[in-house]
């Protein structure tokens, strides 16, 4: 009977548990309903997408996500002076503070530095307090020989404990972990420096592209102005009876084509300015004036680089330094695992205070007096132990960890060698690229001078009536192409120089 009643009591609980488990939301409801149906997420009143089951009805709009206004709020941009003409060094300095990648790299470095403090914390003792308090109540009844007796009891108790744990000696495991954390912090600092070098590099390239685009735009405007002069001369020759209508029409067509090229050149200026603003970390609608780029005389001997300079470049490149730090950190990891095979000396202690009280009452069915008993007491205890823990058997886990750590160390050493090989390749290729760009810059300057001479001769012949307008237009096109080629060659040489500075680890500031 008691067993049956127990089942009756438990039955409602089983039914409730089954009902609650059936009401649980399956994780599949969080995913799209079908491969060909749009995901319709639920959103808050502010438009934020909620991690809740998707809506199953009223899905409209196709495969388009709802707009969240919070994402559209841009970060506060660095202040710039719209009336100041910024030089490349000033743009680079602005980027070091405005670019969000610089702040992210800084926070990563701070996080890695906190990891060193975390590893150092294992040297200190661990002190903890545990407190608990509660009460207990019970009742019982007993029937024997027609007499029934009942009793009740209640009580309260409280326990307070201070526990101490202190690892005194571990044969260098903690020291290895601290050293590994130091190496990781140094790697994060190297990555911070590398991030700023990359920011400098990207700003320099965007600046050179902007300068090149503005120069191309100026070349296009000059070509249009010259085309208008040629067109006016052709119309004047037609009115004087020494030219032809075909000649005038040809001049007008050439001018229209030059105008189209100028429009495209102006659009490239706007695009290059947007890329420069993005590289700096400014919003695309920021107003920024640029100073005229200083004239640099580029010679082919600027690309000469001795073998000793390559070795010096390897010693300060962020990727090689970071790979070296990673190798040292992995070696410290091997030391830490090996130390785990050795005993550990520790200290442990505790101090406990227990206090409680209890009252017991009982009575019989005959109506007599009810006896009661009240108890209370307290107990204090303290202990301090010095012990040694010796690892004996762990199913091969430490051996597996050691093999894993050794493999990581060997892989880190191999990655360092690979990084060095790739660095040497990048340095030599950048050196060759700079030499080629400088040679192309010299050749482009010569071609530009020759094209100008040809254009001057064609114009003189046309104005004197001895030359055809087609020769003038051809010479003009060749001059414009030569001007743009000279601009591109100059920008390519500056880009190649910045690239060489980056791959040699020397791009600490705006390239000069």
C-alpha angles and dihedrals in degrees: 000000000000091000091051092048090050089056090049090053093049095046096080090051092051091049092049092049091049091049093050092048090051091052094054114115112244116231090236089073089068092063128072112285096234138358092252099042124085120249108247107195124194116247136200124241088267092054098255115148110244125213091238136117113292122255112261099195135048095028110168137157100055122240096347125122120229116259116256110200091202092068092051092062105101122213118261107276124225114262116257132184109237090200096053122089106224122215124211094261089051091050091051092050089049091051093052089064101030103044111094091213089067091055092046091051090049092053090048089054091049091049091052090049089053087055088065090055088048091055092045090054090072089072093065129078122264115230121184136176124212123187130178134172133175148134139243133206129184139169133193140178133202130191120197131160092352093307124112126204127189131192137183132192135184134176147160133219139182130198127194121185134179115197128192129198123178127171105212104179133006105165094256103311095124092042089054091050091050091049091049090051089050091053090049090050090051090050089053090051089050089050088051090055091045090052091055091047090052091048090051090048095049092047091049093050092047089048092051090048090050092050090047092049092050091049091050089049090052090049090052092050091050090049090052091049091050090046090055090052091051091047091051090050091050091051090048091051089050092052091048090053095242096099136056135237090240089056092052092046091050090052091050091049092051091051091051090052090050090052090053090051090050091053090053091047091052090052090053089055091056092047094048091050091054091051090050092051090049092049090053093047098248126133115261093248095056116123112234130169120202127211119232112273113252116249111256123192105217120202130183094241089070089081095058110118127172124224090247089059090057091055090048090050090053090054094059105032111119094225095053092045091048091048090051091050090049091052092050091047091052090049089053087051089058090051091051093052092047090052088056088069091063130076123271126218115213143170124220132181142164140189119198134186119190123186128174149149135204136189122200122192128180137175140176132230093248092080096248127147118297112239118209135187126203120198130183135165149147135220133195127194137171135183137182122190136181112202146168124223114203118189109224111163131003105159093263096299095130092047090051091048090050092050089048092049092048091050090051091051092050091047091050090051090050091048089052090054091047091049091051092050092049091046092054089048092050092048094050092044091049089049091051091045092053092049091050092046092051092049090048089050091055092046092048091053090053092048090049092054092047092049090052091052091051092048093049091051093047092049092049092050092048094049091049091051095245097102137061124242090232089065090051092051092047091050090047092052090048091050092050090048090049092049092051091045090053091050091048093047092050092049091046090053091051091048091049091050091051090048092052090049090051097048091047091054093242101112096108094137140006109318115255 
